[in-house]
Amino acid sequence: MQDVVTTVHWRYSGTDENGVFAEIYGAQGVGTPNPDAFTPYPELNEEQVISWMEATLDVPAMQLNIAEQIELIINPVNVTLPPPFPNE
């Protein structure tokens, strides 16, 4: 086996109906490949790699994280305000 994928760097994003966007990203190890089910690197496709990630990542938790980020963008709980006096 040559050109074995050992880690996938991924991004997961969401956009609400008003176009508010949030994203998370990370890297996930994929373990040692099975020689009997090995796919050569040039033959990998997006669906296959996504299936690897969906099998190892907590997708419902990621979806909740995205929804919470979007909610905080729409309704922030912390706001940085300028000084209430002239800044000289």
PDB file of N, CA, C and O in Angstrom, chain B, residues numbered from 101:
ATOM      1  N   MET B 101       0.859  -1.185   0.000  1.00  0.00           N
ATOM      2  CA  MET B 101       0.000   0.000   0.000  1.00  0.00           C
ATOM      3  C   MET B 101       0.897   1.238   0.000  1.00  0.00           C
ATOM      4  O   MET B 101       1.831   1.349   0.795  1.00  0.00           O
ATOM      5  N   GLN B 102       0.596   2.151  -0.897  1.00  0.00           N
ATOM      6  CA  GLN B 102       1.340   3.403  -1.000  1.00  0.00           C
ATOM      7  C   GLN B 102       0.372   4.578  -0.884  1.00  0.00           C
ATOM      8  O   GLN B 102      -0.821   4.454  -1.159  1.00  0.00           O
ATOM      9  N   ASP B 103       0.926   5.729  -0.466  1.00  0.00           N
ATOM     10  CA  ASP B 103       0.128   6.961  -0.333  1.00  0.00           C
ATOM     11  C   ASP B 103      -1.101   6.711   0.537  1.00  0.00           C
ATOM     12  O   ASP B 103      -2.229   7.018   0.150  1.00  0.00           O
ATOM     13  N   VAL B 104      -0.859   6.152   1.710  1.00  0.00           N
ATOM     14  CA  VAL B 104      -1.931   5.809   2.647  1.00  0.00           C
ATOM     15  C   VAL B 104      -2.376   7.061   3.395  1.00  0.00           C
ATOM     16  O   VAL B 104      -1.548   7.785   3.948  1.00  0.00           O
ATOM     17  N   VAL B 105      -3.669   7.315   3.411  1.00  0.00           N
ATOM     18  CA  VAL B 105      -4.233   8.436   4.169  1.00  0.00           C
ATOM     19  C   VAL B 105      -4.265   8.037   5.639  1.00  0.00           C
ATOM     20  O   VAL B 105      -4.828   7.004   6.001  1.00  0.00           O
ATOM     21  N   THR B 106      -3.657   8.863   6.476  1.00  0.00           N
ATOM     22  CA  THR B 106      -3.660   8.587   7.913  1.00  0.00           C
ATOM     23  C   THR B 106      -4.459   9.621   8.698  1.00  0.00           C
ATOM     24  O   THR B 106      -4.951   9.335   9.789  1.00  0.00           O
ATOM     25  N   THR B 107      -4.586  10.825   8.138  1.00  0.00           N
ATOM     26  CA  THR B 107      -5.299  11.906   8.798  1.00  0.00           C
ATOM     27  C   THR B 107      -6.080  12.694   7.760  1.00  0.00           C
ATOM     28  O   THR B 107      -5.587  12.954   6.662  1.00  0.00           O
ATOM     29  N   VAL B 108      -7.291  13.068   8.114  1.00  0.00           N
ATOM     30  CA  VAL B 108      -8.114  13.907   7.245  1.00  0.00           C
ATOM     31  C   VAL B 108      -8.347  15.226   7.967  1.00  0.00           C
ATOM     32  O   VAL B 108      -8.823  15.241   9.102  1.00  0.00           O
ATOM     33  N   HIS B 109      -8.014  16.322   7.316  1.00  0.00           N
ATOM     34  CA  HIS B 109      -8.329  17.660   7.829  1.00  0.00           C
ATOM     35  C   HIS B 109      -9.680  18.035   7.232  1.00  0.00           C
ATOM     36  O   HIS B 109      -9.851  18.028   6.013  1.00  0.00           O
ATOM     37  N   TRP B 110     -10.641  18.363   8.100  1.00  0.00           N
ATOM     38  CA  TRP B 110     -12.014  18.559   7.648  1.00  0.00           C
ATOM     39  C   TRP B 110     -12.556  19.918   8.088  1.00  0.00           C
ATOM     40  O   TRP B 110     -12.038  20.548   9.009  1.00  0.00           O
ATOM     41  N   ARG B 111     -13.610  20.346   7.404  1.00  0.00           N
ATOM     42  CA  ARG B 111     -14.387  21.539   7.753  1.00  0.00           C
ATOM     43  C   ARG B 111     -15.861  21.159   7.688  1.00  0.00           C
ATOM     44  O   ARG B 111     -16.289  20.421   6.800  1.00  0.00           O
ATOM     45  N   TYR B 112     -16.626  21.675   8.644  1.00  0.00           N
ATOM     46  CA  TYR B 112     -18.069  21.423   8.678  1.00  0.00           C
ATOM     47  C   TYR B 112     -18.735  22.776   8.898  1.00  0.00           C
ATOM     48  O   TYR B 112     -18.396  23.485   9.846  1.00  0.00           O
ATOM     49  N   SER B 113     -19.672  23.139   8.039  1.00  0.00           N
ATOM     50  CA  SER B 113     -20.256  24.472   8.117  1.00  0.00           C
ATOM     51  C   SER B 113     -21.762  24.414   7.960  1.00  0.00           C
ATOM     52  O   SER B 113     -22.333  23.413   7.526  1.00  0.00           O
ATOM     53  N   GLY B 114     -22.380  25.516   8.328  1.00  0.00           N
ATOM     54  CA  GLY B 114     -23.816  25.640   8.171  1.00  0.00           C
ATOM     55  C   GLY B 114     -24.187  27.094   7.950  1.00  0.00           C
ATOM     56  O   GLY B 114     -23.468  28.002   8.367  1.00  0.00           O
ATOM     57  N   THR B 115     -25.306  27.303   7.296  1.00  0.00           N
ATOM     58  CA  THR B 115     -25.824  28.633   7.017  1.00  0.00           C
ATOM     59  C   THR B 115     -27.314  28.620   7.294  1.00  0.00           C
ATOM     60  O   THR B 115     -28.023  27.713   6.858  1.00  0.00           O
ATOM     61  N   ASP B 116     -27.797  29.630   8.024  1.00  0.00           N
ATOM     62  CA  ASP B 116     -29.238  29.673   8.275  1.00  0.00           C
ATOM     63  C   ASP B 116     -29.965  30.305   7.094  1.00  0.00           C
ATOM     64  O   ASP B 116     -29.348  30.676   6.095  1.00  0.00           O
ATOM     65  N   GLU B 117     -31.281  30.421   7.224  1.00  0.00           N
ATOM     66  CA  GLU B 117     -32.098  30.935   6.118  1.00  0.00           C
ATOM     67  C   GLU B 117     -31.811  32.390   5.775  1.00  0.00           C
ATOM     68  O   GLU B 117     -32.198  32.866   4.708  1.00  0.00           O
ATOM     69  N   ASN B 118     -31.123  33.110   6.691  1.00  0.00           N
ATOM     70  CA  ASN B 118     -30.783  34.512   6.441  1.00  0.00           C
ATOM     71  C   ASN B 118     -29.333  34.686   5.990  1.00  0.00           C
ATOM     72  O   ASN B 118     -28.850  35.811   5.856  1.00  0.00           O
ATOM     73  N   GLY B 119     -28.649  33.575   5.758  1.00  0.00           N
ATOM     74  CA  GLY B 119     -27.276  33.649   5.288  1.00  0.00           C
ATOM     75  C   GLY B 119     -26.230  33.760   6.381  1.00  0.00           C
ATOM     76  O   GLY B 119     -25.058  33.991   6.084  1.00  0.00           O
ATOM     77  N   VAL B 120     -26.624  33.601   7.646  1.00  0.00           N
ATOM     78  CA  VAL B 120     -25.649  33.640   8.738  1.00  0.00           C
ATOM     79  C   VAL B 120     -24.874  32.317   8.709  1.00  0.00           C
ATOM     80  O   VAL B 120     -25.463  31.237   8.698  1.00  0.00           O
ATOM     81  N   PHE B 121     -23.537  32.428   8.697  1.00  0.00           N
ATOM     82  CA  PHE B 121     -22.653  31.301   8.461  1.00  0.00           C
ATOM     83  C   PHE B 121     -21.808  30.996   9.691  1.00  0.00           C
ATOM     84  O   PHE B 121     -21.355  31.909  10.381  1.00  0.00           O
ATOM     85  N   ALA B 122     -21.595  29.701   9.966  1.00  0.00           N
ATOM     86  CA  ALA B 122     -20.681  29.272  11.026  1.00  0.00           C
ATOM     87  C   ALA B 122     -19.943  28.036  10.542  1.00  0.00           C
ATOM     88  O   ALA B 122     -20.433  27.291   9.694  1.00  0.00           O
ATOM     89  N   GLU B 123     -18.745  27.830  11.102  1.00  0.00           N
ATOM     90  CA  GLU B 123     -17.918  26.717  10.647  1.00  0.00           C
ATOM     91  C   GLU B 123     -17.065  26.188  11.795  1.00  0.00           C
ATOM     92  O   GLU B 123     -16.623  26.944  12.661  1.00  0.00           O
ATOM     93  N   ILE B 124     -16.845  24.887  11.785  1.00  0.00           N
ATOM     94  CA  ILE B 124     -15.879  24.259  12.679  1.00  0.00           C
ATOM     95  C   ILE B 124     -14.928  23.449  11.804  1.00  0.00           C
ATOM     96  O   ILE B 124     -15.256  23.099  10.670  1.00  0.00           O
ATOM     97  N   TYR B 125     -13.759  23.158  12.341  1.00  0.00           N
ATOM     98  CA  TYR B 125     -12.793  22.390  11.569  1.00  0.00           C
ATOM     99  C   TYR B 125     -11.922  21.585  12.513  1.00  0.00           C
ATOM    100  O   TYR B 125     -11.854  21.862  13.710  1.00  0.00           O
ATOM    101  N   GLY B 126     -11.269  20.601  11.967  1.00  0.00           N
ATOM    102  CA  GLY B 126     -10.394  19.776  12.771  1.00  0.00           C
ATOM    103  C   GLY B 126      -9.635  18.797  11.916  1.00  0.00           C
ATOM    104  O   GLY B 126      -9.635  18.882  10.687  1.00  0.00           O
ATOM    105  N   ALA B 127      -8.987  17.864  12.583  1.00  0.00           N
ATOM    106  CA  ALA B 127      -8.257  16.792  11.913  1.00  0.00           C
ATOM    107  C   ALA B 127      -8.634  15.496  12.611  1.00  0.00           C
ATOM    108  O   ALA B 127      -8.783  15.459  13.832  1.00  0.00           O
ATOM    109  N   GLN B 128      -8.785  14.453  11.842  1.00  0.00           N
ATOM    110  CA  GLN B 128      -9.208  13.163  12.380  1.00  0.00           C
ATOM    111  C   GLN B 128      -8.329  12.061  11.801  1.00  0.00           C
ATOM    112  O   GLN B 128      -8.189  11.939  10.584  1.00  0.00           O
ATOM    113  N   GLY B 129      -7.743  11.265  12.683  1.00  0.00           N
ATOM    114  CA  GLY B 129      -6.991  10.095  12.244  1.00  0.00           C
ATOM    115  C   GLY B 129      -7.956   9.037  11.732  1.00  0.00           C
ATOM    116  O   GLY B 129      -9.071   8.910  12.238  1.00  0.00           O
ATOM    117  N   VAL B 130      -7.530   8.283  10.736  1.00  0.00           N
ATOM    118  CA  VAL B 130      -8.408   7.262  10.165  1.00  0.00           C
ATOM    119  C   VAL B 130      -7.928   5.848  10.461  1.00  0.00           C
ATOM    120  O   VAL B 130      -8.552   4.882  10.021  1.00  0.00           O
ATOM    121  N   GLY B 131      -6.848   5.713  11.187  1.00  0.00           N
ATOM    122  CA  GLY B 131      -6.381   4.391  11.576  1.00  0.00           C
ATOM    123  C   GLY B 131      -5.649   3.665  10.459  1.00  0.00           C
ATOM    124  O   GLY B 131      -5.430   4.198   9.371  1.00  0.00           O
ATOM    125  N   THR B 132      -5.282   2.438  10.768  1.00  0.00           N
ATOM    126  CA  THR B 132      -4.554   1.600   9.824  1.00  0.00           C
ATOM    127  C   THR B 132      -5.518   1.013   8.802  1.00  0.00           C
ATOM    128  O   THR B 132      -6.539   0.441   9.183  1.00  0.00           O
ATOM    129  N   PRO B 133      -5.221   1.142   7.528  1.00  0.00           N
ATOM    130  CA  PRO B 133      -6.151   0.621   6.519  1.00  0.00           C
ATOM    131  C   PRO B 133      -6.148  -0.906   6.474  1.00  0.00           C
ATOM    132  O   PRO B 133      -5.164  -1.560   6.818  1.00  0.00           O
ATOM    133  N   ASN B 134      -7.257  -1.434   6.047  1.00  0.00           N
ATOM    134  CA  ASN B 134      -7.399  -2.869   5.836  1.00  0.00           C
ATOM    135  C   ASN B 134      -6.887  -3.173   4.426  1.00  0.00           C
ATOM    136  O   ASN B 134      -7.442  -2.658   3.456  1.00  0.00           O
ATOM    137  N   PRO B 135      -5.846  -3.995   4.290  1.00  0.00           N
ATOM    138  CA  PRO B 135      -5.302  -4.276   2.954  1.00  0.00           C
ATOM    139  C   PRO B 135      -6.340  -4.874   2.000  1.00  0.00           C
ATOM    140  O   PRO B 135      -6.244  -4.685   0.787  1.00  0.00           O
ATOM    141  N   ASP B 136      -7.332  -5.594   2.537  1.00  0.00           N
ATOM    142  CA  ASP B 136      -8.346  -6.207   1.682  1.00  0.00           C
ATOM    143  C   ASP B 136      -9.380  -5.202   1.177  1.00  0.00           C
ATOM    144  O   ASP B 136     -10.083  -5.474   0.204  1.00  0.00           O
ATOM    145  N   ALA B 137      -9.478  -4.036   1.836  1.00  0.00           N
ATOM    146  CA  ALA B 137     -10.463  -3.034   1.440  1.00  0.00           C
ATOM    147  C   ALA B 137      -9.796  -1.697   1.128  1.00  0.00           C
ATOM    148  O   ALA B 137     -10.438  -0.648   1.180  1.00  0.00           O
ATOM    149  N   PHE B 138      -8.509  -1.741   0.805  1.00  0.00           N
ATOM    150  CA  PHE B 138      -7.748  -0.522   0.562  1.00  0.00           C
ATOM    151  C   PHE B 138      -8.120   0.090  -0.783  1.00  0.00           C
ATOM    152  O   PHE B 138      -8.213  -0.603  -1.796  1.00  0.00           O
ATOM    153  N   THR B 139      -8.332   1.411  -0.769  1.00  0.00           N
ATOM    154  CA  THR B 139      -8.570   2.156  -2.003  1.00  0.00           C
ATOM    155  C   THR B 139      -7.324   2.980  -2.298  1.00  0.00           C
ATOM    156  O   THR B 139      -6.921   3.792  -1.466  1.00  0.00           O
ATOM    157  N   PRO B 140      -6.713   2.796  -3.444  1.00  0.00           N
ATOM    158  CA  PRO B 140      -5.536   3.616  -3.789  1.00  0.00           C
ATOM    159  C   PRO B 140      -5.898   5.106  -3.776  1.00  0.00           C
ATOM    160  O   PRO B 140      -7.008   5.494  -4.142  1.00  0.00           O
ATOM    161  N   TYR B 141      -4.940   5.925  -3.349  1.00  0.00           N
ATOM    162  CA  TYR B 141      -5.184   7.358  -3.191  1.00  0.00           C
ATOM    163  C   TYR B 141      -5.821   8.002  -4.417  1.00  0.00           C
ATOM    164  O   TYR B 141      -6.789   8.747  -4.263  1.00  0.00           O
ATOM    165  N   PRO B 142      -5.328   7.752  -5.624  1.00  0.00           N
ATOM    166  CA  PRO B 142      -5.930   8.410  -6.797  1.00  0.00           C
ATOM    167  C   PRO B 142      -7.387   8.016  -7.048  1.00  0.00           C
ATOM    168  O   PRO B 142      -8.095   8.697  -7.789  1.00  0.00           O
ATOM    169  N   GLU B 143      -7.832   6.919  -6.434  1.00  0.00           N
ATOM    170  CA  GLU B 143      -9.203   6.454  -6.643  1.00  0.00           C
ATOM    171  C   GLU B 143     -10.173   6.893  -5.535  1.00  0.00           C
ATOM    172  O   GLU B 143     -11.373   6.626  -5.615  1.00  0.00           O
ATOM    173  N   LEU B 144      -9.649   7.565  -4.506  1.00  0.00           N
ATOM    174  CA  LEU B 144     -10.538   8.054  -3.439  1.00  0.00           C
ATOM    175  C   LEU B 144     -11.508   9.081  -4.010  1.00  0.00           C
ATOM    176  O   LEU B 144     -11.183   9.814  -4.945  1.00  0.00           O
ATOM    177  N   ASN B 145     -12.707   9.120  -3.429  1.00  0.00           N
ATOM    178  CA  ASN B 145     -13.663  10.145  -3.831  1.00  0.00           C
ATOM    179  C   ASN B 145     -14.227  10.814  -2.573  1.00  0.00           C
ATOM    180  O   ASN B 145     -14.086  10.304  -1.462  1.00  0.00           O
ATOM    181  N   GLU B 146     -14.850  11.932  -2.774  1.00  0.00           N
ATOM    182  CA  GLU B 146     -15.355  12.736  -1.669  1.00  0.00           C
ATOM    183  C   GLU B 146     -16.336  11.950  -0.800  1.00  0.00           C
ATOM    184  O   GLU B 146     -16.268  12.024   0.427  1.00  0.00           O
ATOM    185  N   GLU B 147     -17.238  11.207  -1.415  1.00  0.00           N
ATOM    186  CA  GLU B 147     -18.234  10.451  -0.650  1.00  0.00           C
ATOM    187  C   GLU B 147     -17.580   9.437   0.274  1.00  0.00           C
ATOM    188  O   GLU B 147     -18.033   9.239   1.401  1.00  0.00           O
ATOM    189  N   GLN B 148     -16.514   8.792  -0.198  1.00  0.00           N
ATOM    190  CA  GLN B 148     -15.823   7.798   0.620  1.00  0.00           C
ATOM    191  C   GLN B 148     -15.173   8.443   1.839  1.00  0.00           C
ATOM    192  O   GLN B 148     -15.291   7.933   2.954  1.00  0.00           O
ATOM    193  N   VAL B 149     -14.493   9.554   1.628  1.00  0.00           N
ATOM    194  CA  VAL B 149     -13.820  10.227   2.741  1.00  0.00           C
ATOM    195  C   VAL B 149     -14.850  10.793   3.717  1.00  0.00           C
ATOM    196  O   VAL B 149     -14.642  10.736   4.929  1.00  0.00           O
ATOM    197  N   ILE B 150     -15.953  11.336   3.209  1.00  0.00           N
ATOM    198  CA  ILE B 150     -17.018  11.823   4.088  1.00  0.00           C
ATOM    199  C   ILE B 150     -17.567  10.674   4.920  1.00  0.00           C
ATOM    200  O   ILE B 150     -17.849  10.855   6.104  1.00  0.00           O
ATOM    201  N   SER B 151     -17.723   9.507   4.331  1.00  0.00           N
ATOM    202  CA  SER B 151     -18.232   8.359   5.098  1.00  0.00           C
ATOM    203  C   SER B 151     -17.263   7.972   6.208  1.00  0.00           C
ATOM    204  O   SER B 151     -17.702   7.561   7.282  1.00  0.00           O
ATOM    205  N   TRP B 152     -15.952   8.092   5.977  1.00  0.00           N
ATOM    206  CA  TRP B 152     -14.981   7.837   7.039  1.00  0.00           C
ATOM    207  C   TRP B 152     -15.196   8.811   8.193  1.00  0.00           C
ATOM    208  O   TRP B 152     -15.173   8.420   9.360  1.00  0.00           O
ATOM    209  N   MET B 153     -15.405  10.082   7.856  1.00  0.00           N
ATOM    210  CA  MET B 153     -15.568  11.093   8.896  1.00  0.00           C
ATOM    211  C   MET B 153     -16.880  10.898   9.650  1.00  0.00           C
ATOM    212  O   MET B 153     -16.915  11.010  10.875  1.00  0.00           O
ATOM    213  N   GLU B 154     -17.948  10.608   8.929  1.00  0.00           N
ATOM    214  CA  GLU B 154     -19.240  10.412   9.585  1.00  0.00           C
ATOM    215  C   GLU B 154     -19.228   9.198  10.504  1.00  0.00           C
ATOM    216  O   GLU B 154     -19.990   9.149  11.469  1.00  0.00           O
ATOM    217  N   ALA B 155     -18.375   8.219  10.219  1.00  0.00           N
ATOM    218  CA  ALA B 155     -18.277   7.027  11.058  1.00  0.00           C
ATOM    219  C   ALA B 155     -17.498   7.293  12.347  1.00  0.00           C
ATOM    220  O   ALA B 155     -17.642   6.552  13.319  1.00  0.00           O
ATOM    221  N   THR B 156     -16.673   8.348  12.363  1.00  0.00           N
ATOM    222  CA  THR B 156     -15.829   8.586  13.536  1.00  0.00           C
ATOM    223  C   THR B 156     -16.163   9.870  14.289  1.00  0.00           C
ATOM    224  O   THR B 156     -15.858   9.976  15.477  1.00  0.00           O
ATOM    225  N   LEU B 157     -16.777  10.840  13.633  1.00  0.00           N
ATOM    226  CA  LEU B 157     -17.101  12.108  14.289  1.00  0.00           C
ATOM    227  C   LEU B 157     -18.540  12.102  14.789  1.00  0.00           C
ATOM    228  O   LEU B 157     -19.385  11.377  14.264  1.00  0.00           O
ATOM    229  N   ASP B 158     -18.811  12.909  15.801  1.00  0.00           N
ATOM    230  CA  ASP B 158     -20.158  13.041  16.359  1.00  0.00           C
ATOM    231  C   ASP B 158     -20.903  14.120  15.571  1.00  0.00           C
ATOM    232  O   ASP B 158     -20.934  15.283  15.974  1.00  0.00           O
ATOM    233  N   VAL B 159     -21.495  13.729  14.456  1.00  0.00           N
ATOM    234  CA  VAL B 159     -22.143  14.684  13.549  1.00  0.00           C
ATOM    235  C   VAL B 159     -23.294  15.430  14.238  1.00  0.00           C
ATOM    236  O   VAL B 159     -23.393  16.644  14.061  1.00  0.00           O
ATOM    237  N   PRO B 160     -24.175  14.769  15.019  1.00  0.00           N
ATOM    238  CA  PRO B 160     -25.226  15.536  15.703  1.00  0.00           C
ATOM    239  C   PRO B 160     -24.653  16.620  16.632  1.00  0.00           C
ATOM    240  O   PRO B 160     -25.214  17.712  16.718  1.00  0.00           O
ATOM    241  N   ALA B 161     -23.554  16.329  17.319  1.00  0.00           N
ATOM    242  CA  ALA B 161     -22.929  17.342  18.182  1.00  0.00           C
ATOM    243  C   ALA B 161     -22.348  18.474  17.342  1.00  0.00           C
ATOM    244  O   ALA B 161     -22.385  19.633  17.756  1.00  0.00           O
ATOM    245  N   MET B 162     -21.815  18.152  16.173  1.00  0.00           N
ATOM    246  CA  MET B 162     -21.282  19.182  15.282  1.00  0.00           C
ATOM    247  C   MET B 162     -22.405  20.068  14.769  1.00  0.00           C
ATOM    248  O   MET B 162     -22.242  21.285  14.685  1.00  0.00           O
ATOM    249  N   GLN B 163     -23.539  19.478  14.426  1.00  0.00           N
ATOM    250  CA  GLN B 163     -24.689  20.252  13.956  1.00  0.00           C
ATOM    251  C   GLN B 163     -25.188  21.181  15.059  1.00  0.00           C
ATOM    252  O   GLN B 163     -25.545  22.328  14.792  1.00  0.00           O
ATOM    253  N   LEU B 164     -25.215  20.686  16.301  1.00  0.00           N
ATOM    254  CA  LEU B 164     -25.621  21.521  17.430  1.00  0.00           C
ATOM    255  C   LEU B 164     -24.633  22.662  17.626  1.00  0.00           C
ATOM    256  O   LEU B 164     -25.042  23.796  17.878  1.00  0.00           O
ATOM    257  N   ASN B 165     -23.356  22.382  17.514  1.00  0.00           N
ATOM    258  CA  ASN B 165     -22.330  23.406  17.647  1.00  0.00           C
ATOM    259  C   ASN B 165     -22.532  24.512  16.611  1.00  0.00           C
ATOM    260  O   ASN B 165     -22.461  25.695  16.944  1.00  0.00           O
ATOM    261  N   ILE B 166     -22.781  24.135  15.372  1.00  0.00           N
ATOM    262  CA  ILE B 166     -23.013  25.117  14.307  1.00  0.00           C
ATOM    263  C   ILE B 166     -24.254  25.949  14.618  1.00  0.00           C
ATOM    264  O   ILE B 166     -24.231  27.172  14.480  1.00  0.00           O
ATOM    265  N   ALA B 167     -25.333  25.295  15.036  1.00  0.00           N
ATOM    266  CA  ALA B 167     -26.573  26.014  15.368  1.00  0.00           C
ATOM    267  C   ALA B 167     -26.337  26.988  16.518  1.00  0.00           C
ATOM    268  O   ALA B 167     -26.852  28.105  16.492  1.00  0.00           O
ATOM    269  N   GLU B 168     -25.567  26.580  17.529  1.00  0.00           N
ATOM    270  CA  GLU B 168     -25.276  27.465  18.659  1.00  0.00           C
ATOM    271  C   GLU B 168     -24.412  28.648  18.233  1.00  0.00           C
ATOM    272  O   GLU B 168     -24.625  29.768  18.695  1.00  0.00           O
ATOM    273  N   GLN B 169     -23.440  28.407  17.355  1.00  0.00           N
ATOM    274  CA  GLN B 169     -22.610  29.510  16.851  1.00  0.00           C
ATOM    275  C   GLN B 169     -23.467  30.532  16.100  1.00  0.00           C
ATOM    276  O   GLN B 169     -23.320  31.740  16.286  1.00  0.00           O
ATOM    277  N   ILE B 170     -24.354  30.031  15.257  1.00  0.00           N
ATOM    278  CA  ILE B 170     -25.227  30.929  14.487  1.00  0.00           C
ATOM    279  C   ILE B 170     -26.118  31.727  15.437  1.00  0.00           C
ATOM    280  O   ILE B 170     -26.317  32.926  15.241  1.00  0.00           O
ATOM    281  N   GLU B 171     -26.650  31.070  16.457  1.00  0.00           N
ATOM    282  CA  GLU B 171     -27.492  31.763  17.437  1.00  0.00           C
ATOM    283  C   GLU B 171     -26.707  32.869  18.141  1.00  0.00           C
ATOM    284  O   GLU B 171     -27.239  33.955  18.372  1.00  0.00           O
ATOM    285  N   LEU B 172     -25.444  32.601  18.483  1.00  0.00           N
ATOM    286  CA  LEU B 172     -24.618  33.623  19.143  1.00  0.00           C
ATOM    287  C   LEU B 172     -24.266  34.778  18.206  1.00  0.00           C
ATOM    288  O   LEU B 172     -24.100  35.912  18.655  1.00  0.00           O
ATOM    289  N   ILE B 173     -24.154  34.502  16.936  1.00  0.00           N
ATOM    290  CA  ILE B 173     -23.912  35.584  15.975  1.00  0.00           C
ATOM    291  C   ILE B 173     -25.152  36.477  15.897  1.00  0.00           C
ATOM    292  O   ILE B 173     -25.041  37.703  15.862  1.00  0.00           O
ATOM    293  N   ILE B 174     -26.318  35.858  15.870  1.00  0.00           N
ATOM    294  CA  ILE B 174     -27.581  36.606  15.775  1.00  0.00           C
ATOM    295  C   ILE B 174     -27.890  37.325  17.078  1.00  0.00           C
ATOM    296  O   ILE B 174     -28.306  38.483  17.064  1.00  0.00           O
ATOM    297  N   ASN B 175     -27.691  36.646  18.209  1.00  0.00           N
ATOM    298  CA  ASN B 175     -28.011  37.180  19.539  1.00  0.00           C
ATOM    299  C   ASN B 175     -26.790  37.062  20.447  1.00  0.00           C
ATOM    300  O   ASN B 175     -26.753  36.184  21.309  1.00  0.00           O
ATOM    301  N   PRO B 176     -25.796  37.925  20.276  1.00  0.00           N
ATOM    302  CA  PRO B 176     -24.577  37.801  21.085  1.00  0.00           C
ATOM    303  C   PRO B 176     -24.849  38.055  22.561  1.00  0.00           C
ATOM    304  O   PRO B 176     -25.694  38.874  22.920  1.00  0.00           O
ATOM    305  N   VAL B 177     -24.114  37.335  23.412  1.00  0.00           N
ATOM    306  CA  VAL B 177     -24.243  37.529  24.857  1.00  0.00           C
ATOM    307  C   VAL B 177     -23.150  38.461  25.380  1.00  0.00           C
ATOM    308  O   VAL B 177     -23.276  39.017  26.472  1.00  0.00           O
ATOM    309  N   ASN B 178     -22.090  38.630  24.611  1.00  0.00           N
ATOM    310  CA  ASN B 178     -21.008  39.538  24.962  1.00  0.00           C
ATOM    311  C   ASN B 178     -20.783  40.491  23.798  1.00  0.00           C
ATOM    312  O   ASN B 178     -20.709  40.076  22.642  1.00  0.00           O
ATOM    313  N   VAL B 179     -20.677  41.768  24.119  1.00  0.00           N
ATOM    314  CA  VAL B 179     -20.451  42.778  23.098  1.00  0.00           C
ATOM    315  C   VAL B 179     -19.300  43.657  23.557  1.00  0.00           C
ATOM    316  O   VAL B 179     -19.275  44.079  24.713  1.00  0.00           O
ATOM    317  N   THR B 180     -18.355  43.941  22.684  1.00  0.00           N
ATOM    318  CA  THR B 180     -17.264  44.854  23.000  1.00  0.00           C
ATOM    319  C   THR B 180     -17.708  46.261  22.645  1.00  0.00           C
ATOM    320  O   THR B 180     -17.994  46.562  21.486  1.00  0.00           O
ATOM    321  N   LEU B 181     -17.762  47.115  23.650  1.00  0.00           N
ATOM    322  CA  LEU B 181     -18.218  48.489  23.458  1.00  0.00           C
ATOM    323  C   LEU B 181     -17.026  49.442  23.465  1.00  0.00           C
ATOM    324  O   LEU B 181     -16.015  49.170  24.112  1.00  0.00           O
ATOM    325  N   PRO B 182     -17.143  50.544  22.756  1.00  0.00           N
ATOM    326  CA  PRO B 182     -16.082  51.551  22.817  1.00  0.00           C
ATOM    327  C   PRO B 182     -16.157  52.276  24.164  1.00  0.00           C
ATOM    328  O   PRO B 182     -17.183  52.203  24.840  1.00  0.00           O
ATOM    329  N   PRO B 183     -15.102  52.964  24.560  1.00  0.00           N
ATOM    330  CA  PRO B 183     -15.147  53.731  25.804  1.00  0.00           C
ATOM    331  C   PRO B 183     -16.270  54.777  25.760  1.00  0.00           C
ATOM    332  O   PRO B 183     -16.521  55.357  24.703  1.00  0.00           O
ATOM    333  N   PRO B 184     -16.936  55.024  26.865  1.00  0.00           N
ATOM    334  CA  PRO B 184     -18.041  56.014  26.877  1.00  0.00           C
ATOM    335  C   PRO B 184     -17.530  57.460  26.978  1.00  0.00           C
ATOM    336  O   PRO B 184     -18.303  58.365  27.292  1.00  0.00           O
ATOM    337  N   PHE B 185     -16.261  57.677  26.719  1.00  0.00           N
ATOM    338  CA  PHE B 185     -15.647  58.997  26.791  1.00  0.00           C
ATOM    339  C   PHE B 185     -14.717  59.155  25.598  1.00  0.00           C
ATOM    340  O   PHE B 185     -14.327  58.160  24.987  1.00  0.00           O
ATOM    341  N   PRO B 186     -14.357  60.379  25.259  1.00  0.00           N
ATOM    342  CA  PRO B 186     -13.454  60.577  24.119  1.00  0.00           C
ATOM    343  C   PRO B 186     -12.119  59.893  24.338  1.00  0.00           C
ATOM    344  O   PRO B 186     -11.554  59.960  25.430  1.00  0.00           O
ATOM    345  N   ASN B 187     -11.623  59.247  23.326  1.00  0.00           N
ATOM    346  CA  ASN B 187     -10.343  58.539  23.406  1.00  0.00           C
ATOM    347  C   ASN B 187      -9.278  59.433  22.781  1.00  0.00           C
ATOM    348  O   ASN B 187      -9.224  59.595  21.562  1.00  0.00           O
ATOM    349  N   GLU B 188      -8.448  60.000  23.618  1.00  0.00           N
ATOM    350  CA  GLU B 188      -7.428  60.932  23.122  1.00  0.00           C
ATOM    351  C   GLU B 188      -6.050  60.348  23.198  1.00  0.00           C
ATOM    352  O   GLU B 188      -5.080  61.004  22.819  1.00  0.00           O
TER     353      GLU B 188
END
